[in-house]
Amino acid sequence: MKELIKVMKAGSDPTRVKMLKMLQRKRMCVCEIQTALEIAQSTASKHLKTLEDAGLICSAKEGLWVNYSLSDGSRSPFAASFLGNLKHWLEEDPEIIKLINRLPFINREQICGK
């Protein structure tokens, strides 16, 4: 039951749902996520940790960057089911559409100056 509750809690926050919808489109670093959502880096990191602990996302260090992406759901059947359904949920939501349309214009090199 603990794994189900962890996934449901992680998916119950609007900011975390937005993060998941963005990560459906592409891998992103924390600076890109915080810019897209207009939140503080510490807030973005805290949300990402919650999503990672629930098995919904994974991170991988690549050079200077830590990239986040959706997990394959292999760690938890609850995470796999949630991610599978989320692919179809909210695709017509105006707020999600606006957010997704901003993604191509967010560039980590410009944000971080590297």
Helices and strands as residue ranges (DSSP letters): H 2-10, H 14-25, E 28-29, H 30-37, H 41-53, E 57-62, E 65-70, H 77-86, H 94-102, G 103-105, H 108-112
